[in-house]
Amino acid sequence: MAIQTRNKRSIAFSLVSMSDIVFLLLIFFMLTSTLVAPNAIKLLLPSSSSKTMAKQTITIYINENMNYFIEESRVNEADLQSRLENSLTAQQEASVVLRADKTVPVQYVVNVIDVVNTINTKRNTKHKVILATSPRK
């Protein structure tokens, strides 16, 4: 004699709670990723007590090995002007933030300023160069 139960077990799986968790995780990661702006190139910036804030358009890095980077892509000194000019094509007044390691000789910083000034003269624009520093402790 077979004994049968009155209540049948449901084999179906509800995905509603799983989708809630996925959406909460998605919102969490979207919010936290916008708050973090990591620098891919690690530099020891010179210290300063000034607080000049400007909207940065393009960032140029010079690391301790005297290598130039526009954003995170490496650039030769000879190609610096053409690459920077291509990046600044559609803008009249952009801020170029220069992040140079504190061990870099001043001549390398002046080279970037000269390139931006050459672009300004050639295209009749008003791009600015801002030297990034770390806060003085």
C-alpha positions in Angstrom: 0.0 0.0 0.0 1.5 3.3 -1.2 1.2 6.2 1.2 0.6 9.5 -0.5 0.9 12.9 1.0 -1.8 15.5 0.6 0.6 18.5 0.0 2.8 18.3 -3.1 6.2 19.8 -2.9 6.9 22.6 -5.4 10.1 22.2 -7.3 10.1 25.7 -8.8 12.7 28.2 -7.7 11.8 31.9 -7.2 14.4 34.3 -8.8 12.9 37.4 -7.3 15.1 37.5 -4.3 18.2 36.7 -6.4 17.5 39.6 -8.8 17.1 42.0 -5.8 20.5 41.1 -4.5 22.0 41.5 -8.0 20.5 45.0 -8.4 21.7 46.0 -4.9 25.2 44.9 -5.7 25.1 46.7 -9.0 24.1 49.9 -7.4 26.7 49.5 -4.7 29.5 49.0 -7.2 28.3 51.9 -9.4 28.3 54.3 -6.5 31.7 53.3 -5.1 33.4 53.3 -8.5 32.5 56.9 -9.2 33.9 58.0 -5.9 37.3 56.6 -6.6 39.7 58.2 -9.1 42.8 56.1 -8.9 46.1 57.3 -10.4 47.6 54.4 -12.4 51.1 55.9 -12.4 52.5 56.1 -8.9 54.5 59.3 -8.3 55.9 61.2 -5.4 54.6 64.7 -6.0 56.3 67.8 -4.6 54.6 69.2 -1.6 52.9 72.6 -1.5 50.5 74.6 0.7 48.7 76.2 -2.3 45.2 75.1 -3.1 44.5 75.9 -6.7 41.6 73.7 -8.0 40.8 73.5 -11.7 38.8 71.1 -13.8 41.4 68.9 -15.4 40.9 68.0 -19.0 44.1 66.1 -19.7 46.7 64.7 -17.4 50.4 64.4 -18.3 52.6 62.3 -16.1 56.4 62.3 -15.9 57.8 59.5 -13.8 61.1 59.1 -12.0 62.6 57.5 -15.2 61.8 60.7 -17.2 59.1 58.9 -19.2 56.1 61.0 -20.4 52.5 59.7 -20.3 49.3 61.3 -21.6 46.6 59.8 -19.3 48.0 56.2 -19.0 49.6 55.8 -22.4 53.3 56.3 -22.8 54.5 58.9 -25.2 58.0 59.8 -26.6 59.2 63.3 -26.1 59.2 63.8 -29.9 55.6 62.7 -30.2 54.4 64.7 -27.2 53.3 67.8 -29.1 51.3 65.9 -31.8 49.6 63.6 -29.3 48.7 66.5 -27.0 47.4 68.5 -29.9 45.2 65.6 -31.0 43.8 65.4 -27.4 43.1 69.1 -27.3 41.5 69.4 -30.8 38.0 70.4 -29.9 38.8 72.7 -26.9 39.7 76.4 -26.7 40.5 76.6 -23.0 41.6 73.4 -21.4 43.6 72.7 -18.3 46.5 70.4 -18.7 47.4 68.9 -15.3 51.1 68.0 -15.0 52.0 65.4 -12.5 55.7 65.2 -12.3 57.7 63.1 -9.8 59.6 65.3 -7.4 62.9 63.8 -8.5 62.3 64.9 -12.1 64.6 67.8 -13.2 62.8 71.1 -14.0 63.8 70.9 -17.7 61.3 68.1 -18.3 58.5 70.2 -16.7 59.5 73.2 -18.9 59.4 70.9 -22.0 55.7 70.2 -21.3 55.0 73.9 -20.7 56.7 74.8 -24.0 54.7 72.2 -25.9 51.4 73.6 -24.5 52.6 77.2 -25.3 53.5 76.1 -28.9 50.0 74.6 -29.3 48.5 77.9 -27.9 50.4 80.0 -30.4 49.8 77.7 -33.3 46.0 77.3 -32.8 45.3 80.6 -31.0 44.0 78.8 -27.9 44.2 79.5 -24.2 45.2 76.1 -22.6 46.7 76.3 -19.1 49.3 74.0 -17.5 48.8 73.3 -13.8 51.5 71.6 -11.8 50.0 69.0 -9.4 51.4 68.9 -5.9 50.6 66.9 -2.7 49.5 68.8 0.4 52.2 69.8 2.8 52.0 68.0 6.1 
